[in-house]
């Protein structure tokens, strides 16, 4: 015996949780056959504190006193009789050391090399060679050997007539002077003349820029004046003006686009109910606080909707007992784009229908009525009385329309309301730059996309219960829990059943007195449509055969349900009522499952006392859950 206590039941929500390189030394050895030009050798320079601070002089020998071929490579000796070869060698070395920032002397010395006796001291160095060697001069980077220098004194320099004099750099063609000396002396004049030329150029550019700006301003002013003075040429063919008004831009500003002729008139209302006499009750501009509102709309500004440039409202009443009533609200916007944005916001508001006591009974697609249109049937329970509203939302160009026909017994057909609205849309479209009505067609369809979680049931999809005035509210979607057993007949572990995606949500009454009362919805995405259909059939068999497995269970015959989802997706499934006996009575459960494409949608309700739905309402909820699931991928 399954004996769960009534007070212990809770919906699913209650169960959740740089190395330095050696310097080069250039040694020039005198050669008698080359006009004083010596052979050059390269040796390494090493610092020596005992060598007058100029570094130790090496003669190209190793430590054993013999000449070291690796430390004293021999440069190519110039040919005999090559006058000026020592100057060429010195020039090449000068340009090679430019990166050391130490400029060698720019002159040539042809004095004969000093004698060996002039380079030796009284105490000869053991490392010195008997060969005559010129003195070494330290430059801080490399040692340059000049045959004209000795360790004792420097011979006076002599001016070589053949030496080339390096002249200062001049600016060719800058001045027409009689001699190059005058050109060098006048360098300062050149510097003084340049700024004067730049100042004149800058002044000319500034004057040109100012003139361009003034000219542009005058041109714009003349263009604007000419535009204001243009006049409209009358149309020579007035009879064809009416044919072009549907596609032309509105000639009237939005503030004056709507008038009495733009609203539904009694003759138009005859299309809704033909056996009643209609009359205009109220026509007003704007939306006063006490003005009547269409179903699912509270009258407060809708979030994200552009402000209308003009609003007009009209209500019509009919004769007879329990007569129907009609409301028409028209809004004009500054542009078709703003009207389109306003239409989308209004469409979502209509698809959510989160007004207290409102319940979306059905949805309808409407074509041939302007640019956009949709319809719903809404039941509104207020102060114990229920009114059935047939609402059509449409747009043509810059104008947005809502027509609502209400009556107490049954809802008026959506097609009749759309035809009454088409009569005035045909007038509006000519000045609103919108599509004019054609053949109006109406078909059953899901309500517009709405709710705080698209894909799940919206607040308006769940009807009010009993005398409890409360909205349905859903928690955040979550994965289904394995502890959830539903009616105890499904024989499904919703947390582990094969599916690509599993997600669930619980709905409670915002003002409900019993926290254990609620509705659960579980959505499974299977690998394909066949897998979804097979799963729904399997659960149906488990529920139908539950009394054979559990003696405490009783199941009403399962009832098939079907419908059409978004994009024409077919919805097929079933609903059932299950009872489980307990020690003090029985517990009642409502179960439903449908397949919509590759999705399985399972719904579960645990009625408590008078908090219950009718069989018809439960079937509608099962199909509506499937429709909502098809509105998202």
C-alpha positions in Angstrom: 0.0 0.0 0.0 1.3 3.4 -0.9 0.2 5.6 2.0 1.7 9.1 1.4 0.3 11.7 3.6 -1.5 14.6 1.9 0.5 17.2 3.9 3.8 15.6 2.9 3.3 16.2 -0.9 5.4 19.0 -2.4 5.8 19.9 -6.0 9.1 19.2 -7.8 10.4 22.6 -6.8 10.4 21.6 -3.1 12.7 18.6 -3.8 15.5 20.6 -5.7 19.5 21.8 -5.0 77.4 41.5 -25.8 81.0 40.1 -25.6 83.6 42.7 -26.2 86.0 42.1 -29.2 89.7 42.8 -29.1 90.7 46.1 -30.6 92.7 46.1 -33.8 96.2 47.6 -34.0 97.6 48.8 -37.3 101.4 48.7 -37.6 103.0 50.3 -40.6 106.5 48.9 -41.4 108.7 51.2 -43.5 109.6 49.9 -46.9 112.4 51.5 -48.8 110.8 50.6 -52.1 107.5 52.2 -51.7 108.2 55.9 -51.0 108.0 55.5 -47.3 104.8 53.5 -47.2 105.2 50.6 -44.8 103.7 47.2 -44.6 100.7 47.1 -42.3 100.3 44.4 -39.6 97.6 43.9 -37.0 98.4 43.0 -33.4 96.3 42.9 -30.2 96.7 45.7 -27.7 96.8 44.9 -24.0 96.8 47.4 -21.3 100.0 47.7 -19.3 100.4 50.0 -16.4 104.1 50.3 -17.0 104.0 51.7 -20.4 103.3 55.4 -19.9 99.5 54.7 -19.8 99.4 54.0 -23.5 99.4 50.2 -23.3 102.1 47.6 -24.0 103.5 47.7 -27.4 103.8 44.3 -29.1 106.1 43.5 -32.1 104.2 40.6 -33.4 106.1 37.9 -31.6 104.9 35.3 -29.2 106.0 34.8 -25.7 109.2 32.9 -26.8 110.5 35.9 -28.7 109.7 34.5 -32.2 107.3 36.1 -34.6 103.8 34.8 -34.1 102.1 34.4 -37.5 98.6 34.2 -35.9 99.0 37.5 -34.0 100.8 39.3 -36.8 99.0 38.8 -40.1 100.6 40.6 -43.0 98.6 43.0 -45.1 99.0 43.4 -48.8 102.0 45.5 -49.7 101.4 48.3 -52.2 103.3 48.1 -55.4 106.5 50.1 -55.7 106.2 53.5 -57.1 102.5 53.8 -56.3 102.5 57.4 -55.2 99.9 58.1 -52.5 99.3 54.5 -51.6 99.9 55.2 -47.9 97.3 58.0 -48.2 94.8 55.6 -49.7 95.5 53.0 -47.0 95.0 55.6 -44.3 91.7 56.8 -45.9 90.3 53.2 -45.9 91.1 52.8 -42.3 89.5 56.1 -41.4 86.2 55.2 -42.9 86.3 51.8 -41.3 86.5 53.3 -37.9 83.8 55.9 -38.3 81.5 53.9 -36.0 84.0 54.3 -33.1 83.5 58.0 -33.2 87.3 58.6 -33.1 88.4 60.4 -36.2 92.1 59.6 -37.3 94.3 62.5 -38.6 93.4 63.6 -42.1 96.9 64.3 -43.4 99.8 62.4 -45.0 103.3 62.3 -43.5 106.1 61.6 -45.9 109.0 62.2 -43.5 111.6 59.5 -43.3 111.2 56.9 -40.5 113.3 57.7 -37.4 116.4 55.6 -36.7 116.2 52.7 -34.3 118.5 54.5 -31.9 115.9 57.2 -31.5 113.3 54.6 -30.4 115.4 52.7 -27.9 116.1 53.5 -24.3 119.2 52.8 -22.2 117.6 49.7 -20.7 116.2 47.8 -23.8 113.0 45.8 -23.4 113.4 42.1 -23.8 110.2 42.0 -25.9 111.4 44.6 -28.4 112.7 43.4 -31.8 115.9 44.6 -33.5 113.8 45.5 -36.5 113.0 49.2 -36.7 109.4 49.7 -35.4 107.5 52.9 -35.3 106.0 54.3 -32.2 102.4 53.4 -31.1 99.9 56.0 -30.2 96.8 55.0 -28.1 93.6 56.5 -29.2 91.4 54.8 -26.7 89.9 52.4 -29.3 92.7 51.4 -31.7 96.4 52.1 -32.1 97.3 54.2 -35.0 101.0 54.2 -36.2 102.3 57.3 -37.8 105.9 57.2 -39.1 106.2 60.9 -38.5 105.8 60.5 -34.7 108.4 59.3 -32.2 108.2 58.6 -28.5 110.3 61.6 -27.8 108.7 64.3 -29.9 106.4 64.9 -32.8 107.9 66.2 -36.0 106.2 69.3 -37.3 103.6 68.8 -40.0 104.2 69.9 -43.5 101.5 70.9 -45.9 101.4 68.5 -48.8 100.6 70.3 -52.1 99.0 67.1 -53.4 96.7 66.6 -50.4 93.1 67.2 -50.9 91.5 69.9 -48.8 88.1 68.9 -47.3 85.8 71.8 -47.7 82.7 72.5 -45.6 79.4 71.3 -46.8 77.5 73.9 -48.8 74.0 74.2 -50.2 74.3 74.0 -54.0 72.4 76.6 -55.9 71.2 78.3 -52.8 72.9 81.6 -53.5 74.5 83.1 -56.6 77.8 84.4 -55.3 81.0 85.3 -57.1 83.3 83.0 -55.0 82.9 80.0 -52.7 84.3 82.0 -49.8 81.3 84.4 -50.0 79.0 81.4 -50.1 80.5 80.0 -46.8 80.3 83.4 -45.1 76.6 83.8 -46.1 75.3 80.6 -44.4 73.7 82.6 -41.7 71.8 84.6 -44.3 70.3 81.5 -45.7 69.0 80.5 -42.3 67.4 83.9 -41.9 65.6 83.7 -45.3 63.8 80.4 -44.8 61.5 81.3 -41.9 60.4 84.4 -43.9 59.3 82.1 -46.8 57.4 79.7 -44.5 55.5 82.5 -42.8 54.2 83.7 -46.2 53.2 80.2 -47.1 51.4 79.7 -43.9 49.6 83.0 -44.2 48.4 82.1 -47.7 47.1 78.7 -46.5 45.2 80.3 -43.7 43.6 82.9 -46.1 42.7 80.0 -48.5 41.1 77.9 -45.7 39.0 80.8 -44.4 37.8 81.6 -47.9 36.8 78.0 -48.4 34.8 77.9 -45.2 33.0 81.1 -46.0 32.2 79.9 -49.5 30.8 76.6 -48.2 28.7 78.4 -45.7 27.2 80.7 -48.3 26.5 77.7 -50.6 24.6 75.9 -47.8 22.6 79.0 -47.0 21.6 79.5 -50.6 20.6 75.9 -50.9 18.5 76.0 -47.8 16.7 79.2 -48.9 16.0 77.7 -52.3 14.6 74.5 -50.7 12.2 76.6 -48.5 11.0 78.5 -51.6 10.1 75.3 -53.6 6.5 74.8 -54.3 4.5 71.6 -55.0 3.4 71.4 -58.6 -0.2 70.2 -58.8 -0.8 66.7 -60.3 -2.2 67.2 -63.8 -4.0 63.8 -63.4 -6.0 64.0 -60.1 -7.9 60.9 -60.9 -4.7 58.8 -60.6 -3.8 60.2 -57.2 -5.9 57.7 -55.3 -4.0 54.8 -57.0 -0.6 56.1 -55.8 -1.5 56.9 -52.2 -1.0 53.3 -51.0 2.7 53.2 -51.9 3.5 56.9 -51.4 5.0 58.3 -48.1 2.4 59.9 -45.7 1.7 63.5 -46.6 0.3 64.3 -43.2 2.5 64.4 -40.1 1.8 61.6 -37.5 0.2 64.1 -35.2 -2.8 64.6 -37.6 -2.8 61.2 -39.4 -5.7 59.8 -37.3 -9.2 61.2 -37.1 -12.7 59.9 -36.6 -12.7 58.3 -40.0 -9.6 56.2 -38.9 -11.6 54.4 -36.3 -14.2 51.5 -36.5 -17.7 52.9 -37.1 -21.0 51.2 -36.3 -21.4 50.1 -39.9 -18.1 48.3 -39.6 -19.1 46.6 -36.3 -22.0 45.0 -38.2 -19.5 42.6 -39.6 -18.9 41.2 -36.2 -22.5 40.7 -35.0 -25.1 41.3 -37.7 -28.3 41.1 -35.6 -27.4 43.9 -33.2 -27.6 47.7 -33.5 -24.2 49.3 -32.9 -23.5 52.8 -31.8 -20.4 54.8 -30.7 -20.1 55.1 -27.0 -16.9 57.1 -26.5 -14.3 58.6 -28.8 -11.3 60.2 -27.2 -7.7 61.2 -27.9 -4.9 59.8 -25.8 -5.3 57.2 -23.1 -6.7 58.6 -19.9 -6.2 56.7 -16.7 -9.9 55.6 -16.6 -10.1 54.7 -20.2 -10.9 51.1 -21.2 -8.1 48.8 -22.2 -7.8 45.8 -24.5 -7.5 42.4 -22.9 -3.9 41.5 -21.7 -3.0 45.2 -21.6 -2.9 47.2 -18.3 -2.8 50.7 -19.8 0.7 51.4 -18.5 3.4 52.2 -21.0 5.0 49.0 -22.3 8.7 48.5 -21.6 10.7 49.1 -24.8 7.9 50.4 -26.9 8.4 53.7 -28.7 6.1 56.6 -27.7 3.2 57.1 -30.1 2.9 60.5 -31.8 -0.9 60.2 -31.7 -3.4 57.9 -30.0 -7.2 57.6 -30.4 -9.6 55.3 -28.6 -13.2 54.4 -29.4 -15.7 52.1 -27.7 -18.9 50.8 -29.3 -21.9 49.1 -27.7 -24.6 46.9 -29.1 -28.3 46.6 -28.3 -30.0 43.7 -26.6 -29.6 41.5 -23.6 -26.0 40.8 -22.6 -24.7 42.7 -25.6 -21.2 42.4 -26.9 -18.9 45.4 -26.8 -16.1 46.6 -29.0 -12.9 48.6 -28.3 -10.6 50.0 -31.0 -7.3 51.7 -30.2 -5.2 53.3 -33.0 -1.7 54.7 -32.5 0.3 56.6 -35.1 4.1 56.7 -34.9 6.8 58.9 -36.5 8.0 56.2 -38.9 7.2 52.6 -40.1 10.3 51.4 -38.2 8.9 52.8 -34.9 5.5 51.3 -35.6 7.2 47.9 -36.3 9.1 48.1 -33.0 5.9 49.0 -31.2 4.0 46.1 -32.8 6.6 43.6 -31.6 6.4 44.8 -28.0 2.6 44.7 -28.1 2.7 41.2 -29.7 4.9 39.8 -26.9 2.6 41.5 -24.3 -0.4 39.8 -25.9 1.4 36.4 -26.0 2.3 36.7 -22.3 -1.1 38.0 -21.1 0.1 38.3 -17.5 -2.9 40.3 -16.3 -4.7 39.0 -13.2 -7.6 36.7 -14.1 -6.6 36.4 -17.8 -6.2 33.1 -19.6 -5.1 32.6 -23.2 -7.6 30.1 -24.6 -6.3 30.0 -28.2 -4.0 31.7 -30.8 -4.6 32.6 -34.4 -2.6 33.6 -37.4 -4.1 36.5 -39.5 -2.9 37.3 -43.0 -4.1 39.9 -45.6 -4.7 42.6 -42.9 -2.0 45.2 -43.5 1.7 44.6 -42.9 1.4 42.4 -39.7 -1.4 40.9 -37.8 -2.2 38.2 -35.2 -5.1 37.2 -33.0 -5.9 35.5 -29.6 -8.9 34.5 -27.7 -8.7 35.5 -24.0 -11.0 34.6 -21.1 -10.9 37.2 -18.3 -12.4 36.4 -15.0 -13.1 39.5 -12.9 -15.4 39.9 -9.9 -16.8 36.4 -10.4 -17.8 37.1 -14.0 -16.0 35.9 -17.1 -15.8 37.7 -20.4 -14.5 36.2 -23.6 -12.3 38.6 -25.6 -11.5 38.2 -29.3 -8.4 40.4 -29.9 -6.7 41.3 -33.2 -3.4 43.2 -33.3 -2.4 44.7 -36.7 -0.1 47.2 -38.3 -0.2 49.1 -41.5 2.8 51.4 -42.1 3.0 53.9 -39.2 -0.3 52.9 -37.6 -0.8 50.3 -35.0 -4.4 48.9 -34.3 -5.9 46.8 -31.5 -9.5 45.6 -31.9 -11.1 43.8 -29.0 -14.7 42.4 -29.0 -16.0 40.9 -25.7 -19.1 39.0 -24.8 -20.1 36.9 -21.8 -21.2 33.6 -23.3 -18.8 32.6 -26.1 -16.0 34.3 -27.9 -16.6 36.0 -31.2 -14.8 34.4 -34.2 -11.4 36.0 -34.8 -12.2 36.3 -38.5 -15.1 38.6 -38.0 -13.1 41.0 -35.8 -10.3 41.0 -38.5 -12.9 41.9 -41.2 -14.2 44.8 -39.2 -10.6 46.1 -38.7 -9.9 45.7 -42.4 -12.5 48.3 -43.2 -10.7 51.1 -41.4 -7.2 49.7 -42.3 -8.2 50.4 -45.9 -8.5 54.0 -45.0 -5.4 54.3 -42.8 -3.0 52.6 -45.3 -3.3 55.5 -47.8 -1.7 58.0 -45.4 0.4 55.6 -43.3 2.6 54.3 -46.1 1.5 50.8 -45.3 0.0 47.7 -47.0 -3.7 47.9 -47.6 -5.9 44.9 -46.8 -6.5 42.1 -49.3 -8.2 38.8 -48.7 -8.2 38.3 -44.9 -7.4 34.7 -43.8 -7.4 33.3 -40.3 -6.0 30.0 -39.1 -5.4 28.3 -35.7 -1.9 28.8 -34.4 0.0 29.0 -31.1 -0.4 32.3 -29.3 2.4 34.9 -29.9 5.7 34.1 -28.3 5.6 35.4 -24.7 6.5 34.7 -21.1 9.7 35.2 -19.1 11.1 31.9 -20.4 10.2 31.3 -24.1 9.7 27.6 -24.8 8.0 27.1 -21.4 4.4 27.8 -20.5 3.6 31.5 -20.0 1.6 33.0 -17.2 -1.4 33.5 -19.4 -1.3 29.8 -20.5 -2.5 28.7 -17.0 -6.1 29.5 -16.0 -7.2 31.0 -12.7 -8.3 28.4 -10.1 -11.5 28.7 -8.1 -12.0 31.9 -6.3 -8.2 32.4 -5.7 -7.1 35.7 -7.3 -3.5 35.0 -8.0 -1.1 34.9 -10.9 0.9 31.8 -11.7 4.7 32.2 -11.3 7.4 29.9 -12.4 10.8 29.2 -10.9 14.1 29.2 -12.8 14.4 26.3 -15.2 16.6 23.4 -13.8 17.4 19.8 -14.6 14.7 17.3 -13.5 15.4 15.4 -10.2 15.5 11.7 -9.9 13.3 11.8 -6.8 10.4 13.2 -8.7 7.9 10.3 -9.2 4.9 12.2 -10.4 1.7 10.1 -10.2 3.8 7.0 -9.3 2.6 5.3 -12.5 4.9 6.8 -15.1 7.8 4.4 -14.2 10.4 7.0 -15.5 13.5 8.3 -13.9 13.5 11.8 -15.4 17.1 12.4 -14.4 18.6 9.4 -16.3 16.2 8.7 -19.1 18.0 8.8 -22.5 17.8 12.4 -23.9 20.0 15.0 -25.4 18.6 17.7 -23.2 16.6 17.6 -20.0 15.1 20.7 -18.4 12.2 21.3 -16.0 10.3 24.0 -14.3 7.7 24.3 -11.5 4.8 26.8 -11.3 3.1 27.9 -8.1 0.3 30.4 -7.3 1.8 33.7 -6.3 -0.9 34.2 -3.6 -1.6 30.5 -3.1 -2.6 29.3 0.4 -1.2 25.8 0.0 2.5 25.6 -0.7 2.2 22.0 -1.7 0.0 22.8 -4.7 1.8 23.3 -8.0 2.3 22.3 -11.6 5.4 20.7 -13.1 6.7 20.8 -16.7 9.5 18.6 -18.0 11.0 18.9 -21.5 13.2 16.2 -23.0 14.9 16.7 -26.4 15.4 13.3 -28.0 17.6 12.3 -30.9 14.8 12.5 -33.4 11.0 12.7 -33.9 10.5 8.9 -33.8 12.3 8.6 -30.4 10.1 11.3 -29.0 6.9 9.7 -30.2 8.0 6.2 -28.9 8.8 7.7 -25.5 5.4 9.3 -25.2 3.7 6.0 -26.2 5.7 4.1 -23.6 4.8 6.4 -20.8 1.1 6.2 -21.8 1.2 2.4 -21.6 2.9 2.6 -18.1 0.1 4.9 -16.8 -2.7 2.9 -18.4 -1.3 -0.4 -16.9 -0.5 1.1 -13.5 -3.5 -0.5 -11.7 -2.1 -3.9 -12.7 1.2 -3.1 -10.9 -0.2 -1.1 -8.0 -3.4 -2.1 -6.2 -3.7 1.4 -4.8 -3.8 3.1 -8.2 -6.8 3.8 -10.4 -6.5 5.5 -13.8 -9.2 7.1 -15.9 -9.0 6.2 -19.5 -6.2 8.1 -21.3 -7.5 10.7 -23.7 -5.6 11.6 -27.0 -4.9 15.2 -27.7 -3.4 17.0 -30.7 -2.6 20.4 -32.1 -0.5 22.5 -34.4 2.7 24.1 -33.2 5.0 26.8 -34.6 6.1 26.3 -38.3 3.2 23.7 -38.7 4.8 21.1 -36.4 2.3 18.5 -35.4 1.6 17.8 -31.7 0.3 14.5 -30.5 -0.1 13.0 -27.0 -2.5 12.1 -24.3 -3.8 13.1 -20.8 -5.1 11.1 -17.9 -6.2 11.4 -14.3 -4.6 9.1 -11.7 -5.8 8.4 -8.1 -3.7 6.8 -5.4 -5.5 5.5 -2.3 -4.1 6.5 1.1 -5.2 5.7 4.7 -7.5 8.7 4.8 -8.8 8.9 1.3 -7.1 9.3 -2.0 -4.8 11.7 -3.8 -5.6 12.9 -7.3 -3.1 13.7 -10.0 -3.4 15.0 -13.6 -0.8 13.8 -16.1 -0.1 14.6 -19.7 2.6 13.9 -22.3 2.9 15.1 -25.9 5.5 14.8 -28.7 6.3 17.9 -30.7 9.0 17.1 -33.3 11.9 15.7 -31.4 10.7 17.1 -28.1 8.8 15.4 -25.3 6.7 17.6 -23.0 5.4 16.2 -19.8 3.0 18.0 -17.5 1.9 17.2 -14.0 -0.6 18.7 -11.6 -1.5 17.7 -8.0 -5.0 19.2 -7.3 -5.7 20.1 -3.7 -9.4 20.4 -2.5 -10.9 23.1 -4.8 -7.7 24.0 -6.5 -8.2 22.1 -9.6 -8.7 22.4 -13.4 -11.3 20.9 -15.6 -10.6 18.1 -18.0 -10.9 20.5 -20.9 -8.5 23.0 -19.4 -6.0 20.2 -18.7 -6.1 19.0 -22.3 -5.5 22.6 -23.5 -2.5 23.0 -21.2 -0.9 19.8 -22.5 -1.3 21.0 -26.1 -0.2 24.5 -25.2 3.0 23.2 -23.5 3.8 21.4 -26.8 3.1 24.6 -28.8 5.4 26.7 -26.6 8.2 24.1 -27.0 8.1 24.5 -30.8 8.6 28.3 -30.6 12.2 27.8 -29.7 15.0 25.7 -31.1 
